């Protein structure tokens, strides 16, 4: 257990000026806070871990895996030299390629500030050059086409095909699903182009969260998008942004909805809210939800589907960034329930190679988040119980995970150097996701404005 008042030194940035400042993770009474002080702007203290499992026991040391081909030199130090620089401790697992900055929604919570005076879309040639750069720097990692809302581009199927032709084995779409739900045949067109998976924004099972977070009652559209993608054979991952007082009471219901729609829905990936853009002051403690609180809520709300003890730290990114578990969906002729698959073993105190975790994560995502071939097909001929179990195990695995992205108040440079999700910036640099989306309290970005130029 963590000793009362135990503190671990690290470094962060000032939320006001984004200058690097010393920081510490301070644990008292089951709560860990990131505490830091700027000589000009004072002290900031933000909760990053509340409740069980024990903070210190969750940490997993890793042996860093530097980028094979660093594109930027060390100059000012982390987080200012991203590109990636030689000090980064993890190579790319997933590369995000933003294919538009336009959007068909105006969500108040948006990493990309989509829809605010958007720049012209990158041309297919520019997208191809970004993909070539990712391949050159990171090899055949997983690709996520993102934005903005990528489906506002009429040539999106061609961009999916472009990514496949470039040699990337797993291509995922980050989408709000509206066009997929409303346009007959659109999901099939994406599937025909080679799309493997859709990362579907999905904030609740009632209209309230959509009205609060997206400005419209969108539940029917979300359900229609799930059905269309499942029919087309594109794996669906439900992605709720978890906001206290908005949808934190619906986590168990979201999980159950996903399980009931397996194997078309491959899992749920919860994202505790992070705060970007303009804020007159630090977000209140009550406005945040930490990973252990998400674990506890899933156990309390799921009616026994999952337990907090099921979840494990990640093998790829820093341990404080995420949790995950995999389950077998077993219907037994009645309501679906989940059976926890075996946990990974090993000595938690022995450093593991970060490269090993990244390779396993890439393979797992590509295997799990895409719809298995033949998932909807009945078995041919008679089968015994073992045959049925093995067939189901190939198609009915369901993933439950969460990732806590960092903002200016929670940014921990040790965590940032372990990031494996990198944005292919318009100028070709690979920038860790949390650095790329980082903004100061007044909304000033660290990277988005400085990497905005692109070749048409």
Secondary structure, DSSP 8 states (H G I E B T S, - for coil): ---TTEEEEEEEE-TTT--EEEEEEEEETTEEEEEEEETTTEEEEEEEEESSS-HHHH---EE----TT--B--SS-TTS--SSBTT-----SEEEEE--S--S---SS-TT-TTSS------HHHHHHHHHHHHHHH-S-EEEEESS-GGGSTTHHHHHHHHHHTT-S-EEEEE--HHHHHSTTHHHHHHHHT--EEEEE---SSSHHHHHHTSS--HHHHHHHHHHHHHHT-EEEEE-EE-TTTTGGGHHHHHHHHHHTTTTEEEEEEEE----SB-SS---GGG---HHHHHHHHHHHTTTS--GGG-EE-SSS-GGGEEEEEEEEE-TTSS-EEEE-----S-TTS-EEHHHHHHHHHHHHHHHSS--TTTT----S---HHHHHHHHHHH-EEEEEEE----TTT--HHHHHT--EEEE-TTS-EEEHHHHT-B-TBS-BSSTTTT-----
